[in-house]
Amino acid sequence: MTDQQYIDAYLTTIKTTSKNTKVVFLVGMVGLVGVGKSTFSQALSARLGLYVASNDTIRRWLNSQGIPGISPRQDLVQKIAEASSRYLFAQSISHILDADLVEYYDRARRYADEFGVRFFLIHLVASEETILSRIEKRTAKGDKTGSLAGIEEYKVRHDFHQKLGLPPGISLTISTEGSIEEEVKRVVAFLKDEGVIDSSI
């Protein structure tokens, strides 16, 4: 298949409801491999009923289409991810982007601005000891449900983060060391203050 055929096929797998919030918004994230982006995304999604657009889901889908590897066709993953966000924006669907935007913040911001979407960037942090422990446990269990990245990928991404630094416009920094539920409450309170979700939620 061509790249466009892969994109079109993936978009048919997106099942969600249009106009799911009072104001359309995107919650994006910056965070290293193993910091807990997927865990946090799912917890926030469960609290607010938001769709989660996940690069790990795209990678697993590409694996199912016969493109093997832990990081198959990163260029195609990015094309599908960007097409997914544009598709959701066009239908006025607020969502969470479960991906590290340290490299792609400017593009994500540009797409959000193009559709008049509010964009909130969350910085997830945890100690290196905690992150490495999580990666080792995940690898030992052979967990295929989340990120497949291991220690080497963590080291590469860590160096990349150090080189690029944080993008501008961080809305909140949250720690994944303790209770995720408490951090989710912080983000929900922030979104209420910003007027993008109902105060009764």
C-alpha positions in Angstrom: 0.0 0.0 0.0 1.0 3.6 -0.4 1.4 5.9 2.6 -1.9 7.5 1.8 -3.6 4.2 1.7 -2.2 3.3 5.1 -3.4 6.7 6.5 -6.9 6.2 5.0 -7.1 2.7 6.4 -6.0 3.7 9.9 -8.6 6.6 10.0 -11.4 4.1 9.6 -10.3 2.5 12.9 -11.0 5.7 14.9 -14.3 5.4 16.7 -15.4 8.3 18.8 -18.1 10.9 19.3 -18.0 14.4 17.7 -18.3 17.6 19.8 -17.6 15.8 23.1 -16.7 19.0 25.0 -18.0 22.6 25.3 -14.7 23.9 23.7 -12.5 21.8 21.4 -9.1 21.2 22.9 -6.0 19.0 22.7 -4.0 17.7 25.6 -0.5 17.0 24.4 2.4 15.7 26.4 6.2 15.9 26.7 7.8 13.0 28.5 10.5 10.4 28.3 10.0 6.7 27.5 8.7 5.0 30.6 7.5 8.2 32.4 3.9 7.0 32.2 2.4 8.9 29.3 0.0 6.0 28.4 -1.0 5.4 32.0 -1.7 9.0 32.5 -3.6 9.3 29.1 -5.8 6.4 30.0 -6.6 7.8 33.5 -7.4 11.2 32.1 -9.5 9.7 29.4 -11.4 7.6 31.9 -12.1 10.7 33.9 -13.2 12.9 31.0 -14.4 10.5 28.3 -11.8 11.8 25.8 -10.4 9.8 22.9 -6.7 8.9 23.2 -4.7 9.2 20.0 -1.7 7.0 20.6 1.5 6.6 18.6 1.9 3.2 20.3 -1.5 2.2 18.9 -0.4 3.3 15.5 2.8 1.3 15.7 0.9 -1.8 16.8 -1.5 -1.3 13.9 1.3 -1.1 11.4 2.7 -4.3 12.9 -0.7 -5.9 12.2 -0.4 -4.7 8.6 2.9 -6.5 8.1 5.3 -3.7 8.9 7.4 -5.3 11.7 9.5 -3.8 14.4 9.3 -1.9 17.7 9.6 1.4 15.7 8.2 0.6 12.3 8.4 3.4 9.7 8.6 6.3 12.1 7.9 8.7 9.2 4.7 6.8 8.5 3.8 6.8 12.2 4.1 10.6 12.2 2.1 11.0 9.1 -0.7 8.8 10.5 -0.6 10.6 13.8 -0.9 14.1 12.2 -3.7 12.9 9.9 -5.5 11.5 12.9 -5.4 14.8 14.8 -6.6 16.7 11.7 -9.4 14.2 11.3 -10.4 14.7 14.9 -10.1 18.5 14.8 -12.3 18.6 11.7 -15.0 16.8 13.6 -14.6 19.1 16.6 -13.4 16.2 18.8 -11.3 17.0 21.8 -8.7 14.4 22.5 -5.5 13.4 24.3 -2.3 12.9 22.3 -0.4 10.0 23.8 3.0 10.8 22.3 6.2 12.7 23.2 5.9 16.1 21.5 9.4 17.3 22.4 10.3 17.1 18.7 6.9 17.8 17.1 5.4 20.5 19.3 5.5 23.2 16.6 3.6 21.1 14.1 1.0 20.0 16.7 0.6 23.7 17.7 0.2 24.7 14.1 -2.5 22.1 13.4 -4.4 23.1 16.5 -4.2 26.8 15.6 -5.3 26.0 12.0 -8.6 24.5 13.4 -9.0 27.0 16.2 -8.4 24.3 18.9 -7.1 25.1 22.4 -3.8 23.3 23.0 -2.5 22.4 26.4 0.9 20.8 26.9 1.6 18.7 29.9 5.1 17.8 31.0 5.3 14.4 32.7 8.3 13.8 35.0 9.7 10.9 37.1 13.1 10.0 38.5 15.4 8.1 36.2 15.4 5.3 38.8 11.7 5.0 38.6 11.6 5.1 34.8 14.3 2.5 34.4 12.6 0.2 36.9 9.3 0.5 35.0 11.0 -0.3 31.7 12.8 -3.3 33.1 9.6 -4.7 34.7 7.7 -4.1 31.4 10.4 -5.8 29.4 10.6 -8.8 31.9 6.8 -9.3 31.7 6.8 -9.1 27.9 4.1 -6.5 28.0 2.8 -5.8 24.5 -0.1 -3.5 25.5 1.9 -0.3 25.9 5.2 1.1 24.6 7.6 -1.5 23.3 10.6 0.8 23.9 13.4 -0.5 26.1 16.4 0.8 27.9 18.4 1.7 24.7 15.4 3.7 23.3 15.2 5.5 26.7 18.8 6.5 26.5 18.4 7.7 23.0 15.3 9.7 23.8 17.0 11.1 27.0 19.9 12.5 25.1 17.5 13.9 22.5 15.5 15.6 25.3 18.7 17.1 26.7 19.7 18.4 23.3 16.3 20.0 22.4 15.2 21.1 25.8 11.5 21.7 26.7 9.2 23.3 24.1 7.6 26.6 25.0 4.1 26.8 26.5 4.1 24.1 29.1 0.7 24.3 30.8 1.4 22.0 33.7 4.2 19.8 35.0 3.0 16.6 36.7 4.9 13.9 38.5 4.1 10.2 37.8 6.0 9.1 40.9 2.9 9.0 43.2 -0.9 8.9 42.7 -1.9 9.3 39.1 -5.4 9.9 40.2 -4.3 13.0 42.2 -2.4 14.3 39.2 -5.5 13.7 37.0 -7.5 15.8 39.4 -5.0 18.6 39.0 -5.3 18.5 35.3 -9.1 18.4 35.4 -9.1 21.4 37.7 -6.8 23.3 35.4 -9.1 22.5 32.4 -12.1 23.7 34.3 -10.3 26.9 35.1 -9.5 27.3 31.4 -13.2 27.0 30.7 -12.9 24.1 28.2 -14.8 21.5 30.3 -18.0 21.9 32.4 -17.4 22.8 36.0 -19.7 20.0 37.1 -17.4 17.3 35.8 
